[in-house]
Amino acid sequence: MAIDFNAKENRHTYLGRDAQQEWYDIIHSLTEPKGKDIADIGCGGGIYSRAWANLGAKSVTCVDFSDQMLADAAENTQELKNITLKKGNALHTGLPANSQDIIFERALIHHISEEDRVICFGEANRLLRSGGMYILQDRTVQDINLPGSPEHIRGYIFEVYPHLRDFENQRRPDTDNVINGFKEVGFRHVNTLSFLEKRTTYNNFSQLANDFRLRKGRSILHELSDKEIAYLIDYIENSLPSLTNIVENDYWTIWTGIK
Ligand SMILES: C[S@@+](CC[C@H](N)C(=O)[O-])C[C@H]1O[C@@H](n2cnc3c(N)ncnc32)[C@H](O)[C@@H]1O
């Protein structure tokens, strides 16, 4: 069953880790966030909203349609002064037009139907000032289908449960469709890049197991029963060459466009 972002039991699903250096580096290669007004749409628990604040943003507006996710983001960003939380839908956020320098959307559009994605891109365009940058980060079908390995632990999920590939293939964006959607709503200089983002380092296997058991940050695991997850955890444990200092990486695609 698809993840319910409003359910109390999914509290802290997108919380409990920090953006890693690889992510900061890639953002720095794209833009200078210092002094900018930034909206993090589909912010979840605000992991990346914090990161934008760390990068020197003038303001970060965290938008999400889920009260539970916004409560998590509030908890995660409580000491930061330049953060505003706003309940809103990525298709019509309610934020003023021409108010932002950067719109960031990570792991959002695979939760939005293919027909609605162009509305989402249009909303990002409406919010940006002229010259502002849209940064969309998500996993494509190609990113998802990379095999399981100690460097790509997520790949083991599909090795054990191949039927989940169909579920993923249906919701994951296609690179060219996104590029065309960006152009359709008026973005210029549309670019795409692939990158390997370090998600986190687990000191020991039980930390990784706990993350999977709680289905943290991986909505695909909501398609599995507790028993199936337990089997998957055993499989991963037997596949990894070392059960300490486990680095988990994920393959991502980033699309950028300029208004
Ligand atoms: C997979 S989580 C990603 C959270 C965060 N961006 C991150 O990368 O850690 C997707 C988030 O998008 C939100 N979301 C999904 N569809 C949305 C929509 N149409 N409008 C606003 N938020 C949405 C969910 O509530 C959830 O918090």
The ligand as a MOL file (V3000), in Angstrom:
LIG
                    3D

  0  0  0     0  0            999 V3000
M  V30 BEGIN CTAB
M  V30 COUNTS 27 29 0 0 0
M  V30 BEGIN ATOM
M  V30 1 C 9.8060 11.1070 -0.4660 0
M  V30 2 S 9.4020 12.4710 0.5460 0 CHG=1
M  V30 3 C 10.8280 13.5140 0.2830 0
M  V30 4 C 11.0850 14.4700 1.4270 0
M  V30 5 C 12.2870 15.3930 1.2290 0
M  V30 6 N 12.1730 16.2000 0.0360 0
M  V30 7 C 13.5740 14.5920 1.1950 0
M  V30 8 O 14.1520 14.4380 0.1020 0
M  V30 9 O 14.0190 14.1140 2.2480 0 CHG=-1
M  V30 10 C 8.1610 13.2730 -0.4270 0
M  V30 11 C 7.5130 14.4530 0.2730 0
M  V30 12 O 6.6680 15.1480 -0.6600 0
M  V30 13 C 5.4240 15.4440 -0.0590 0
M  V30 14 N 4.4490 15.5240 -1.1540 0
M  V30 15 C 4.0440 14.5400 -1.9900 0
M  V30 16 N 3.1920 15.0240 -2.8930 0
M  V30 17 C 3.0570 16.3490 -2.6430 0
M  V30 18 C 2.3250 17.3950 -3.2470 0
M  V30 19 N 1.5430 17.1820 -4.3030 0
M  V30 20 N 2.4320 18.6310 -2.7170 0
M  V30 21 C 3.2180 18.8740 -1.6420 0
M  V30 22 N 3.9340 17.9210 -1.0240 0
M  V30 23 C 3.8540 16.6690 -1.5290 0
M  V30 24 C 5.1860 14.3240 0.9400 0
M  V30 25 O 4.2860 14.7010 1.9610 0
M  V30 26 C 6.6090 14.0680 1.4470 0
M  V30 27 O 6.9070 14.8650 2.5440 0
M  V30 END ATOM
M  V30 BEGIN BOND
M  V30 1 1 1 2
M  V30 2 1 2 3
M  V30 3 1 2 10
M  V30 4 1 3 4
M  V30 5 1 4 5
M  V30 6 1 5 6
M  V30 7 1 5 7
M  V30 8 2 7 8
M  V30 9 1 7 9
M  V30 10 1 10 11
M  V30 11 1 11 12
M  V30 12 1 11 26
M  V30 13 1 12 13
M  V30 14 1 13 14
M  V30 15 1 13 24
M  V30 16 1 14 15
M  V30 17 1 14 23
M  V30 18 2 15 16
M  V30 19 1 16 17
M  V30 20 1 17 18
M  V30 21 2 17 23
M  V30 22 1 18 19
M  V30 23 2 18 20
M  V30 24 1 20 21
M  V30 25 2 21 22
M  V30 26 1 22 23
M  V30 27 1 24 25
M  V30 28 1 24 26
M  V30 29 1 26 27
M  V30 END BOND
M  V30 END CTAB
M  END
